[in-house]
Amino acid sequence: MATKKNSRRKKKSPAPATRLLLIRHGEVEARYQKIFGGRIDMNLSPRGKRQAKILADYLRAKTIDAIYASPMKRVQQTLAPTLKMNSHTQTIFPDLREIDFGDWTGHGWEAVRDKYKFAVHEWLHKIEDPGSPNGESGKTFRARVEPCLREIIQKHPGQNVAVFCHGGVIRMILSVLLELPLPITNSFEVEYASITQVALHPHMAEIELLNFTPWRDLVA
């Protein structure tokens, strides 16, 4: 006599989310604060170096499967304590460098506002289209950042990946992942030495942490 086979199939558990920890570099030298720094390869300030050490101590308790980074000095100096403390290695992506602000580079916010006639809060609108004079537009900026992002995601499914980079790069990554126009990301604060964590699920990208600064109450 034939017996019925159990037709029930075990439900597959959902694939684990890929998590990106988007980490901005620490505070830069005083002479480069409150300007359009962009391609200027500046150092961290003493305060920025303290931020980097506290950031490394915080990250030591996190599971990090891979680290990607911009080659610029302010990012490398921010990452150095993490590499030393946690015995991690990094992969440098040159295209994770900060946006090129063209003729705005080295000038303060007010000076650029007065010369080019736009409100400070509109700067990302200007970047999006047509871009700063002799600098990158939103389109060209995205064209170099997005392939880095896609490669990282493709190589590390279900893993936790730290991306040490710049404020502009973090905004562009959020723009891509959340399918938002770049200017909308002006609503997100991205401070020095901050962590923004995004979980990538099959159906959506979820912000789990936004602009977290572990050094906030510890650095004067």
C-alpha positions, 0 to 999 in steps of 0.5 A: 500500500502506497503511503502519502509523502509529506508534501510540506516544505520547510520555509526558507528563512529570509537571507540576512541583511547586508549592513553598511556602516557609512563612516565620515572622517573626523574633524579636519584642520581648523583652516579647512573647516566651514569651507568647500574642501572637496579635493583638498587633501587635508589632515585631521585636527587634534580633536578629529584624531581624538574622535577617531580613537573613540570611534575605533573603540566603539567599532571594536565591539561591532562585527565588521567583515570588510572595510572599504575606504577613500584614499584621502588623508582625512579618511585614512587618519580616521581609519588608522586607529580602527585598523590598529585596534581591531587588526582589520585590513582595508580596501581602498577605492579611489572613487570614494574620494570627496566630490570635486567642488571645482571653483568653490574649492577652498572658499567659505560658504558665505563667499560662495553664496554671495558670489554665485547667488544661492542660499546655503541650504541650496548647495546640493541643488546646485551640485545636482544640476549643473554642478559647481563651475569646473567641478563635478555635477551630481551625475558625474559624482554618482557615476563614480560612487555608485559602481563602488557601492554596487561592488561592495554590496555584490561581494558581501551579501549578508555581511557587515561592511564599514565604508570610511569616506566623506560627507558628500559620498555618504549623501550620494550613497543614501541617495542611491540606496533610498532612491532619493534625489541628492538634494533631499539628503540635505535633510540628514545631518552627517557630522564628523566621525559619525556612523550611519548604518543601512540594512539592505533587505531584498525589498528595501533599504532601511536606515537603522542608525543615522549620524550616530557620534560615539564621541559626542560626550567624550571630546571637548 
